[in-house]
Amino acid sequence: MKKDYIKSLKSKIGKKNAALGIIGLGYVGLPLALAFAKKGFRVTGIDVDKDRVRKIKRGISYITDVSNDELKKILKRERFETTTNFKMIRKMDAVIICVPTPMGKNKEPDISYIREAVTNVKNNIRKGQIIVLESTTYPGTTREILLPELESTGLKEGKDFYLAFSPERIDPANKIYKTENTPKIIGGISRKSTQIAKFLYDRAIKEVIPVSSADAAEMVKLLENTFRIVNIALVNEIATLCNKFSLDTWEIIDAAKSKPYGFMPFYPGPGCGGHCIPVDPLYLSWKAKEHGFDTKFINLASQVNESMPQYVIERLDGILAAHNKTLNKSKILVLGVAYKKNVKDLRESPAIDIIRILERRGVGVSFYDPLFPFLKINGINLKRTPFTGSFLKSQDAVIIATDHTGLDYKFLAGHSSIILDTRGILRKIPDIKRAKSKGRIFNL
Ligand SMILES: NC(=O)c1ccc[n+]([C@@H]2O[C@H](COP(=O)([O-])OP(=O)(O)OC[C@H]3O[C@@H](n4cnc5c(N)ncnc54)[C@H](O)[C@@H]3O)[C@@H](O)[C@H]2O)c1
């Protein structure tokens, strides 16, 4: 008699008896593991990083959005364990892959982490499992890479095991939208896979939206991030133009967003950082080339955003010159080095590019960021400076590259000579009297 795995899997998931394995315990995997564990599932987190696994066991979180208290609470309920042993996959009913998808040296997709994770799944797969890929990648990855690899075991998708793609949409440090209340897209290789994957995620996520295929689910994520990279580039270009017109970009955006339809505010900055926005659309460009298609918008947006750190330097150069100072002989403090406020993550951070350009020009550059005591990256080796009045006064200019909350911006404005605010944070601080600061505080 043919075994109906869908029925037994559904029954296990419905009763929360299903064992869930999460491969990759980073910004995406760890919160996802906790979301399922909180709902009563037994979750096993599998990671190649022994140190991360050890830390979690001790209740120490390395992810900004996960507190030690929250982690310890879950560990106490014995719903979550971590391991580096991939043989545990065999004991799982559902396996979700959340490994990194960076760019290679020539801006080509580096899917080696996905391949490694899938090989480990293949070596431990058994009948009746649902496998879901969450890592952001180009359309076709699940069907072209995962499916043949897993079927090389002789098992058949949609019959012996189920395979789907569900893009992660996590927004680190977002206080409102977390893993549980951000709607989730699901696309299976087969209809049965979509059905069972939706059933699984429905247990932990508020809203799950099925689409027609894994390719469609992969494309949804890339549309979302392409939309962001293009609009960020557009507003960065508008900011450089506003500067030429002596207009305040933030004033223009704030007024434009009063329109109740047809406009969505995006804000300028020193570039576009993080693991997603500057990287994911390039996955799409790469795949488009296979079809002889040139993604003009993505290419132009990347170019505009990548030029922003250089623009910041040129802008500062001009401001210093107007104050009879030379950039090369100046002492510059870069305030905030994370790619985004309140996130302890340096990936693709434009602040790093700004520091690199300044160092290359022989400028005396220092940095302050409450989240990083040291900066050791891409040839940069700096120790955080103190955030004191005397240090601020000793600097010719400060570039606010990241607008972390909780920093005393009033103190900063009161003790610095020139400030180039690339994030528009100072205009939000009521205590900083614009009149007093006039001639010292500059927008991008
Ligand atoms: N961070 C975000 O804001 C975000 C948002 C949406 C989507 N994503 C996507 O989610 C995926 C994961 O991103 P992240 O930010 O969580 O990455 P991360 O670097 O924070 O975490 C990845 C984890 O995977 C582990 N790992 C690497 N190779 C492994 C392997 N072969 N087997 C097991 N574990 C392995 C690493 O040790 C690390 O702990 C990426 O594709 C990313 O583009 C990230």
The ligand as an ORCA input file, in Angstrom:
! r2SCAN-3c Opt
* xyz 0 1
  N      19.719     39.459      7.664
  C      18.657     39.909      7.052
  O      18.175     41.007      7.353
  C      17.953     39.082      5.991
  C      16.652     39.452      5.599
  C      16.003     38.712      4.639
  C      16.664     37.646      4.036
  N      17.928     37.300      4.400
  C      18.547     36.156      3.725
  O      18.552     35.043      4.614
  C      19.730     34.257      4.412
  C      20.476     34.128      5.724
  O      20.907     35.424      6.116
  P      21.374     35.784      7.583
  O      21.412     37.260      7.652
  O      20.577     35.009      8.586
  O      22.874     35.207      7.553
  P      23.866     35.088      8.797
  O      25.231     35.189      8.223
  O      23.436     35.982      9.889
  O      23.627     33.604      9.314
  C      23.871     32.492      8.555
  C      24.238     31.347      9.487
  O      24.409     30.189      8.667
  C      25.536     29.477      9.145
  N      26.016     28.627      8.050
  C      26.772     28.951      6.981
  N      26.930     27.888      6.179
  C      26.264     26.858      6.771
  C      26.054     25.514      6.424
  N      26.531     24.992      5.297
  N      25.331     24.740      7.259
  C      24.837     25.250      8.414
  N      24.985     26.530      8.779
  C      25.695     27.316      7.963
  C      26.501     30.551      9.601
  O      27.456     30.031     10.500
  C      25.541     31.554     10.240
  O      25.336     31.281     11.605
  C      20.508     34.957      3.307
  O      20.195     34.393      2.078
  C      19.997     36.382      3.361
  O      20.118     37.033      2.115
  C      18.587     37.994      5.384
*
